[in-house]
Amino acid sequence: MKIRFFWLAAIALCSVSALTWAADPAGVPTEDRQQIADLVSRYAYTYDSKDVEGFVALFTQDCLWESYAGAEQKKIAKVTNRDELRSIVSQRLAMMQQKGIQSRHYQTNTLLTARSDGQVEGTTMLNLVRQVPGAQPMTATTGIYRDVFVRTTAGWRFAKRSLYIDQVELPK
């Protein structure tokens, strides 16, 4: 009888442990995770296809978009709203189009954490590949995005996207 009770207790304990482990420790529901993952993917697709308006629409009106370079985290870019973002991205994409440069943003290993205010923080790895006419594709930079996502009437949007690139500066 004692052995049977032991095994039943062990099975019950394992079941509770499995349920706890399977729950999202970061507190972000599965549906929200998927929508945020889609947002991160749309970031890459709109930028790499040079869709300025589609790209800008992924952000809140009062967004913060910034980038830092190297171990010393030297600030290399900062915009504080959609209009500034549209301007800087339009210029950069026009330059890339003029030079025939194709970019591909590979964003992986996203981790999400719910905040008490309903927003979600995220961290995503970046491998940015570029190809210029007549050359092989090459890694232009690697880095980490640190994001704040907010739910709006239009769905999840970037309220803040900060890129910390591993090298000293972004390639021209």
JOCORLIN-V293418 format. One record per backbone hydrogen bond with DSSP energy under -0.5 kcal/mol. CO is the residue of the C=O (numbers start at 1). NH is the residue of the N-H. E is the energy in kcal/mol with one decimal. If there is no record, write none. Layout:
co: (CO;CO)
nh: (NH;NH)
e: (E;E)
//
This chain:
co: (1;2;3;4;5;6;7;8;9;10;11;12;13;14;15;16;17;18;19;23;24;26;27;29;30;31;32;33;34;35;36;37;38;39;40;41;42;43;44;45;46;47;50;51;52;53;55;56;58;60;61;64;65;66;67;67;68;69;70;74;77;79;81;82;83;84;85;86;87;88;89;90;91;92;93;94;95;96;96;97;101;102;104;104;105;106;106;108;111;113;115;119;120;121;122;123;124;125;126;127;127;128;128;129;130;131;132;138;138;141;142;143;144;145;146;147;148;148;149;150;150;152;155;157;157;158;159;160;161;162;162;163;163;164;165;167)
nh: (5;6;7;8;9;10;11;12;13;14;15;16;17;18;19;20;21;22;23;25;27;114;29;33;34;35;36;37;38;39;40;41;42;43;44;45;46;47;48;49;51;50;52;55;56;57;58;59;158;63;82;161;79;163;76;77;165;74;73;69;67;65;85;86;87;88;89;90;91;92;93;94;95;96;97;98;99;100;101;100;103;131;106;129;107;108;127;125;123;121;118;115;149;113;147;111;145;108;143;106;129;140;141;104;138;102;135;130;140;128;166;126;164;124;162;122;159;160;120;152;157;155;152;150;159;60;64;148;66;146;164;68;165;144;70;70)
e: (-2.4;-2.3;-2.4;-2.4;-2.6;-2.5;-2.5;-2.3;-2.4;-2.4;-2.4;-2.2;-2.4;-2.7;-2.2;-2.3;-2.6;-2.3;-1.3;-0.8;-1.4;-2.7;-0.6;-2.5;-2.4;-2.1;-2.6;-2.7;-2.4;-1.9;-2.5;-2.2;-2.8;-1.9;-1.4;-2.5;-2.9;-1.9;-2.8;-1.5;-3.0;-1.6;-1.1;-2.4;-2.8;-1.9;-1.6;-1.8;-2.7;-1.4;-1.8;-2.5;-2.4;-2.4;-2.8;-1.3;-2.6;-2.2;-1.7;-2.3;-2.0;-2.2;-2.2;-3.1;-2.0;-2.5;-2.6;-2.4;-2.1;-2.1;-2.9;-2.3;-2.1;-2.2;-2.6;-2.5;-1.9;-0.7;-2.7;-0.8;-0.5;-2.2;-0.7;-2.6;-0.8;-0.5;-2.0;-2.6;-1.9;-2.9;-1.7;-2.9;-3.4;-2.4;-2.9;-2.4;-3.4;-1.9;-1.9;-2.1;-0.7;-3.5;-1.4;-2.4;-2.7;-2.6;-2.1;-2.9;-0.5;-2.7;-2.8;-2.9;-2.9;-2.1;-2.5;-2.1;-3.2;-1.7;-2.2;-0.5;-2.5;-1.7;-2.1;-2.5;-0.6;-2.5;-1.8;-2.3;-2.2;-2.8;-0.5;-3.1;-0.7;-1.8;-0.9;-2.1)
//
